[in-house]
Every structure is written in C-alpha cells, then in structure tokens.
C-alpha cells in the first residue's frame, strides 16, 4: 500500500467519485492477489512468499 498518495491526490483533483474509483481498483487488485496466493485476508497476503522473475 505504499506509494498511493500521488494516485489518490491525482484522482482527488478530478472528483470524489474518481477517488472512490481509484480505491475500488486497488481493492480489486488486492482481491486478485489474495486469490492467486491462497490468502484469506491481508494479513495472510503479507506473509505470502514472493516470487521473482529472472
């Protein structure tokens, strides 16, 4: 969740609806990441092993 300020501020310059849309995208991405790692929640996702591509 680091590095969100710029995106949120950019959305806020447009409208409050744009901020809501921004966070809905983030939530959807987190749900996909949880599904792909078998994590039931963000605490489990935080503990999921990282895989690096070479």
CNS distance restraints for C-alpha pairs under 8 A (distance, minus, plus):
assign (resid   3 and name CA) (resid   7 and name CA) 7.96 0.50 0.50
assign (resid   4 and name CA) (resid   8 and name CA) 6.13 0.50 0.50
assign (resid   5 and name CA) (resid   9 and name CA) 5.93 0.50 0.50
assign (resid   6 and name CA) (resid  10 and name CA) 6.01 0.50 0.50
assign (resid   7 and name CA) (resid  11 and name CA) 6.18 0.50 0.50
assign (resid   7 and name CA) (resid  22 and name CA) 7.66 0.50 0.50
assign (resid   8 and name CA) (resid  12 and name CA) 6.01 0.50 0.50
assign (resid   8 and name CA) (resid  19 and name CA) 6.03 0.50 0.50
assign (resid   8 and name CA) (resid  22 and name CA) 6.95 0.50 0.50
assign (resid   9 and name CA) (resid  13 and name CA) 6.32 0.50 0.50
assign (resid  10 and name CA) (resid  14 and name CA) 7.01 0.50 0.50
assign (resid  11 and name CA) (resid  15 and name CA) 6.46 0.50 0.50
assign (resid  11 and name CA) (resid  16 and name CA) 7.55 0.50 0.50
assign (resid  11 and name CA) (resid  18 and name CA) 5.13 0.50 0.50
assign (resid  11 and name CA) (resid  19 and name CA) 5.06 0.50 0.50
assign (resid  11 and name CA) (resid  22 and name CA) 6.99 0.50 0.50
assign (resid  12 and name CA) (resid  16 and name CA) 5.85 0.50 0.50
assign (resid  12 and name CA) (resid  18 and name CA) 6.62 0.50 0.50
assign (resid  12 and name CA) (resid  19 and name CA) 5.63 0.50 0.50
assign (resid  14 and name CA) (resid  18 and name CA) 6.30 0.50 0.50
assign (resid  15 and name CA) (resid  19 and name CA) 6.70 0.50 0.50
assign (resid  16 and name CA) (resid  20 and name CA) 6.42 0.50 0.50
assign (resid  17 and name CA) (resid  21 and name CA) 6.17 0.50 0.50
assign (resid  18 and name CA) (resid  22 and name CA) 6.05 0.50 0.50
assign (resid  19 and name CA) (resid  23 and name CA) 6.37 0.50 0.50
assign (resid  20 and name CA) (resid  24 and name CA) 6.15 0.50 0.50
assign (resid  21 and name CA) (resid  25 and name CA) 6.33 0.50 0.50
assign (resid  22 and name CA) (resid  26 and name CA) 6.52 0.50 0.50
assign (resid  23 and name CA) (resid  27 and name CA) 6.07 0.50 0.50
assign (resid  24 and name CA) (resid  28 and name CA) 6.16 0.50 0.50
assign (resid  25 and name CA) (resid  29 and name CA) 6.19 0.50 0.50
assign (resid  26 and name CA) (resid  30 and name CA) 6.19 0.50 0.50
assign (resid  27 and name CA) (resid  31 and name CA) 6.18 0.50 0.50
assign (resid  28 and name CA) (resid  32 and name CA) 6.34 0.50 0.50
assign (resid  29 and name CA) (resid  33 and name CA) 6.23 0.50 0.50
assign (resid  30 and name CA) (resid  34 and name CA) 6.08 0.50 0.50
assign (resid  31 and name CA) (resid  35 and name CA) 6.12 0.50 0.50
assign (resid  32 and name CA) (resid  36 and name CA) 6.07 0.50 0.50
assign (resid  33 and name CA) (resid  37 and name CA) 6.19 0.50 0.50
assign (resid  33 and name CA) (resid  45 and name CA) 7.62 0.50 0.50
assign (resid  34 and name CA) (resid  38 and name CA) 5.79 0.50 0.50
assign (resid  34 and name CA) (resid  39 and name CA) 4.61 0.50 0.50
assign (resid  34 and name CA) (resid  40 and name CA) 6.48 0.50 0.50
assign (resid  34 and name CA) (resid  41 and name CA) 6.83 0.50 0.50
assign (resid  34 and name CA) (resid  42 and name CA) 7.43 0.50 0.50
assign (resid  34 and name CA) (resid  45 and name CA) 5.93 0.50 0.50
assign (resid  35 and name CA) (resid  39 and name CA) 6.27 0.50 0.50
assign (resid  35 and name CA) (resid  40 and name CA) 7.76 0.50 0.50
assign (resid  37 and name CA) (resid  45 and name CA) 7.10 0.50 0.50
assign (resid  37 and name CA) (resid  48 and name CA) 6.64 0.50 0.50
assign (resid  39 and name CA) (resid  44 and name CA) 5.15 0.50 0.50
assign (resid  39 and name CA) (resid  45 and name CA) 5.20 0.50 0.50
assign (resid  39 and name CA) (resid  48 and name CA) 7.44 0.50 0.50
assign (resid  40 and name CA) (resid  44 and name CA) 6.40 0.50 0.50
assign (resid  40 and name CA) (resid  45 and name CA) 7.58 0.50 0.50
assign (resid  41 and name CA) (resid  45 and name CA) 6.26 0.50 0.50
assign (resid  42 and name CA) (resid  46 and name CA) 6.04 0.50 0.50
assign (resid  43 and name CA) (resid  47 and name CA) 6.71 0.50 0.50
assign (resid  44 and name CA) (resid  48 and name CA) 6.34 0.50 0.50
